[in-house]
Amino acid sequence: MANNIRITKQFSFETGHALYGYDGKCKNVHGHSYKLSVTVIGQPITDTNNVKYGMVIDFGDLKKIVKEEIVNVFDHATVFNKNTPHVELAKELQDRGHNVLLVDYQPTSEMMVLDFAKKIGKRLPGHIKLHSLKLQETDTSFAQWYQYDNI
């Protein structure tokens, strides 16, 4: 019998973006106080000699991965799709000392959560799997990614 346990760590970061070609207010540069919930699944370590005995993964180890891959990169940055004319605006902002992130996708919550899943998944130890991500853009709007939906 498997004893899989899901554990979740939550993060928050401030990020600006603009959606090139969008037909509403979000075509303008604006920002969000994002909340990211990262859920991993695995079995608690059973080796009594292991300092992580009883843990699926140390919350501190999960925090290090997500901070390095996501939070430290996206926090207080402005994200633009580099495949649009926004690349010119991005260059101007960079020249003025702004923290700009150029990505190869439209920086919607949906596309960001796909990007985050790839980046976090690559860094997890072999016995741990990424179960799900929830990226909350506002109090009432969020995108979710589930590993089960992407098998």
VMD Tcl script that draws the C-alpha trace (Angstrom):
set ca {
  {0.00 0.00 0.00}
  {1.39 3.40 -1.00}
  {1.49 6.12 1.61}
  {1.53 9.11 -0.72}
  {1.17 12.47 0.96}
  {0.66 15.85 -0.69}
  {2.32 18.86 0.87}
  {1.84 22.47 -0.16}
  {3.97 25.59 0.26}
  {2.62 29.04 -0.55}
  {4.52 31.99 -1.99}
  {3.72 35.55 -2.98}
  {5.37 37.99 -5.35}
  {4.60 41.25 -7.16}
  {4.84 41.20 -10.93}
  {3.88 43.55 -13.72}
  {2.88 42.50 -17.22}
  {1.02 43.55 -20.35}
  {-0.89 41.38 -22.80}
  {-0.04 42.45 -26.33}
  {-3.00 42.37 -28.69}
  {-5.56 41.90 -25.91}
  {-8.90 43.70 -26.34}
  {-9.34 44.95 -22.77}
  {-7.64 46.90 -20.00}
  {-4.94 44.24 -19.59}
  {-3.29 45.41 -22.81}
  {-1.88 48.19 -20.60}
  {1.09 47.60 -18.34}
  {-0.25 46.69 -14.90}
  {0.66 44.44 -12.01}
  {-0.64 41.82 -9.62}
  {0.14 40.55 -6.15}
  {0.44 36.93 -7.21}
  {-0.02 34.04 -4.80}
  {1.48 30.71 -5.83}
  {0.62 27.41 -4.13}
  {3.00 24.56 -4.94}
  {1.84 21.03 -4.08}
  {4.14 18.03 -4.35}
  {3.37 14.37 -3.73}
  {5.53 11.58 -2.39}
  {6.03 9.14 0.44}
  {7.51 10.19 3.79}
  {11.11 9.06 4.26}
  {11.13 5.85 6.30}
  {14.87 5.63 7.00}
  {15.20 6.46 10.71}
  {18.85 7.48 10.16}
  {17.90 10.13 7.60}
  {17.74 13.65 9.07}
  {14.58 14.17 6.98}
  {12.91 11.06 8.48}
  {9.12 11.32 8.30}
  {9.16 14.12 5.70}
  {8.03 13.92 2.08}
  {10.36 16.86 1.39}
  {11.69 19.46 3.78}
  {9.58 22.61 3.36}
  {12.87 24.54 3.36}
  {14.16 22.52 0.39}
  {10.93 23.14 -1.54}
  {11.12 26.83 -0.66}
  {14.69 27.06 -2.00}
  {13.68 25.55 -5.35}
  {10.62 27.78 -5.84}
  {12.43 30.93 -4.69}
  {15.33 30.33 -7.09}
  {13.21 29.33 -10.08}
  {10.18 31.61 -9.71}
  {9.95 34.14 -6.90}
  {13.42 35.67 -7.18}
  {13.03 35.88 -10.98}
  {9.48 37.24 -11.24}
  {9.22 39.39 -8.09}
  {9.18 43.10 -8.95}
  {9.82 42.36 -12.62}
  {7.68 43.36 -15.59}
  {7.01 40.47 -17.96}
  {6.57 40.88 -21.71}
  {6.11 38.46 -24.59}
  {9.38 38.86 -26.52}
  {7.66 37.80 -29.76}
  {5.61 41.02 -29.95}
  {6.34 44.73 -30.45}
  {6.40 44.96 -26.64}
  {10.06 43.98 -27.01}
  {10.73 47.64 -27.90}
  {9.01 48.86 -24.73}
  {10.94 46.25 -22.75}
  {14.26 47.51 -24.14}
  {13.37 51.10 -23.24}
  {12.49 50.08 -19.67}
  {15.67 48.00 -19.35}
  {17.73 50.97 -20.58}
  {16.16 53.01 -17.76}
  {17.15 50.42 -15.17}
  {13.88 48.51 -14.82}
  {13.75 44.78 -14.08}
  {12.26 43.34 -17.27}
  {11.64 39.68 -18.05}
  {11.19 38.63 -21.67}
  {9.40 35.33 -22.13}
  {8.44 33.39 -25.25}
  {4.75 33.26 -24.37}
  {1.85 35.61 -23.68}
  {2.27 36.32 -19.93}
  {-1.20 35.26 -18.82}
  {-1.67 33.34 -15.57}
  {-2.35 30.22 -17.64}
  {0.91 30.42 -19.55}
  {2.91 31.46 -16.49}
  {1.67 28.45 -14.53}
  {2.74 26.14 -17.40}
  {6.20 27.74 -17.35}
  {6.40 27.40 -13.57}
  {5.42 23.71 -13.70}
  {8.31 22.94 -16.07}
  {10.85 24.89 -14.04}
  {9.85 23.49 -10.64}
  {9.37 19.93 -11.91}
  {12.93 19.80 -13.26}
  {14.39 20.68 -9.85}
  {12.50 18.22 -7.63}
  {14.29 15.13 -6.27}
  {13.46 11.91 -8.13}
  {11.15 10.48 -5.46}
  {9.01 13.66 -5.38}
  {6.54 14.63 -8.11}
  {4.92 17.98 -8.74}
  {1.21 17.41 -8.07}
  {-0.32 20.83 -8.74}
  {0.17 24.57 -8.93}
  {-2.32 27.32 -8.25}
  {-1.40 30.83 -9.42}
  {-3.74 33.42 -7.99}
  {-3.77 36.75 -9.84}
  {-6.50 38.45 -7.81}
  {-8.73 37.45 -4.90}
  {-11.21 35.92 -7.33}
  {-9.11 34.79 -10.32}
  {-6.57 31.99 -10.58}
  {-5.11 29.38 -12.91}
  {-4.41 25.81 -11.83}
  {-2.12 23.13 -13.22}
  {-2.47 19.47 -12.26}
  {0.07 16.81 -13.16}
  {-2.80 14.33 -13.58}
  {-4.24 16.46 -16.41}
  {-0.90 16.41 -18.25}
  {0.02 12.72 -18.35}
}
mol new
graphics top color blue
foreach p $ca { graphics top sphere $p radius 0.5 }
foreach p [lrange $ca 0 end-1] q [lrange $ca 1 end] { graphics top cylinder $p $q radius 0.2 }
display resetview
